[in-house]
Amino acid sequence: EKHSTLEILPSAFNSAKTFDKKHPDLSGDYSAEVYKILAKLADFGMEYFNSEKSVGDDTIKILNDRGITCSNESESTQRNGDCKKERTFRDYQGNDKIMMQHIKINTGSVKIRIHFIFCDDKIQIGHCGEHLSTSSD
């Protein structure tokens, strides 16, 4: 029997710590919202991986339908070398993972992003903090 695992990479912990230091007044609200979203993502992963389905192009739509606001990066951001590098995260096995899918959490004027990728039977989280730069910045 398969199970879902949220694998939170060191880069995600680091980006969350950086966010907390930059926005200490938002720390509590941010943490509660992130926890709620990650719990929903874990629930989705458990269902999904246990159903023997493959993760396809419908992932974003399914997550949005479940109340997790997310999207892929724009084509121009995906093609931009600096943006691609900023969205490349090293997993625990030393492999670089490019994470263009991201969850959006907006707390007032602050934009929080959680970048993730479906990998085998787990969902890896590579970034959990400030909005990353885009090709239009």
C-alpha positions in Angstrom: 0.0 0.0 0.0 1.3 3.4 -1.0 1.2 6.4 1.3 1.7 10.1 0.7 4.6 11.9 2.1 5.2 15.6 2.2 9.0 15.9 2.0 10.0 19.3 3.1 13.5 20.1 1.8 16.1 22.1 3.7 15.6 25.0 1.2 11.9 25.2 2.3 12.9 25.4 6.0 15.5 28.1 5.2 13.0 30.2 3.1 10.4 29.9 5.9 13.0 31.1 8.5 14.0 34.0 6.3 10.4 35.0 5.9 9.8 34.9 9.7 12.8 37.1 10.3 11.7 39.6 7.7 8.0 39.6 8.8 8.0 38.9 12.6 4.6 40.5 12.9 3.0 38.0 10.5 4.7 34.9 11.8 1.7 33.4 13.7 -0.8 34.0 11.0 1.6 32.8 8.3 2.4 29.6 10.2 -1.2 28.7 10.8 -2.1 29.3 7.2 0.9 27.4 5.8 0.1 24.4 8.2 -3.5 24.4 7.0 -2.5 24.4 3.3 0.2 21.7 3.8 -2.4 19.5 5.6 -4.7 19.9 2.6 -1.9 19.1 0.2 -0.9 16.0 2.3 -4.6 14.8 2.3 -4.7 15.2 -1.5 -1.4 13.4 -1.9 -2.6 10.5 0.2 -5.8 10.1 -1.8 -4.0 10.6 -5.1 -1.1 8.2 -4.6 -3.3 5.5 -3.1 -5.6 5.7 -6.2 -2.9 4.4 -8.6 -3.4 7.5 -10.8 -0.6 9.4 -12.4 -0.1 13.1 -11.7 -0.9 14.9 -14.9 -1.8 18.3 -16.1 -5.0 18.4 -14.0 -3.0 18.7 -10.7 -3.4 22.5 -10.6 -7.1 22.3 -11.3 -7.7 19.6 -8.7 -5.8 21.5 -6.0 -7.6 24.7 -6.8 -11.0 22.9 -6.6 -9.9 21.7 -3.1 -9.3 25.3 -1.9 -5.5 25.3 -2.5 -4.8 28.4 -4.7 -2.0 27.4 -7.0 -0.6 27.7 -10.5 2.3 27.0 -12.8 4.9 29.8 -13.5 4.3 31.7 -16.7 6.1 30.4 -19.9 8.4 33.5 -19.8 9.4 32.8 -16.2 10.0 29.1 -16.9 12.3 30.0 -19.8 14.2 32.7 -17.8 17.5 31.1 -16.7 17.8 33.2 -13.5 14.2 32.4 -12.5 14.7 28.7 -13.3 17.8 28.6 -11.1 15.9 30.3 -8.3 13.2 27.5 -8.5 15.8 24.7 -8.5 16.1 23.0 -5.1 18.3 20.1 -3.9 16.6 17.1 -2.4 17.9 14.9 0.3 19.5 12.6 -2.2 21.5 15.5 -3.8 19.3 15.7 -6.9 18.3 19.2 -8.2 14.5 19.5 -8.7 12.9 22.4 -10.7 9.7 23.4 -9.1 7.5 25.6 -11.2 4.2 24.7 -9.5 3.4 26.8 -6.5 0.8 27.5 -3.9 -0.2 31.1 -3.4 -0.9 32.5 0.1 -1.6 36.3 0.3 -1.4 37.9 3.7 -2.2 41.5 3.2 0.5 43.0 1.0 2.8 40.0 1.5 2.8 37.2 -1.0 3.9 33.8 0.2 4.7 31.0 -2.1 5.1 27.3 -1.6 6.9 25.6 -4.5 6.4 21.9 -4.9 6.8 18.9 -7.2 5.3 15.5 -7.3 8.1 12.9 -7.2 7.5 9.2 -7.1 5.2 8.6 -4.1 5.8 12.0 -2.4 5.3 15.7 -2.8 8.5 17.6 -2.3 8.4 21.1 -0.9 11.4 23.2 -2.1 10.4 26.7 -1.0 8.0 28.2 1.6 8.4 31.9 1.9 8.6 35.2 -0.1 7.4 35.4 -3.7 10.3 34.6 -6.0 11.3 36.8 -8.8 9.6 36.5 -12.2 10.6 37.3 -15.8 8.6 40.6 -15.5 10.5 41.9 -12.4 
